[in-house]
Amino acid sequence: MTADPQKPTTRQKRIITGLDLVGWDAIASAVDVSVSTAQRMSQRERDPIPVKFFAGRMRASSEALREWAAKNTRAA
């Protein structure tokens, strides 16, 4: 069975949306915190971690997380 060339793969969908990190484990690892800390940081009112609920999972852009982490490291 060959893949339909018109239908994007899961990897291509992530590239299209820019949300290349999938799940809390990957997101927490990207900012070097525990899963529970990443979840708390996503819920805070001031400068929350940039995550989105998309296609049934929490997702984030690795680029957006790097920018967020750099900004928050300097502020600390």
Sequence and secondary structure as in RCSB ss.txt:
>XXXX:A:sequence
MTADPQKPTTRQKRIITGLDLVGWDAIASAVDVSVSTAQRMSQRERDPIPVKFFAGRMRASSEALREWAAKNTRA
A
>XXXX:A:secstr
    TTS  HHHHHHHHT  EESHHHHHHHTTS HHHHHHHHH SSS    EEETTEEEE HHHHHHHHHHHHHH
 
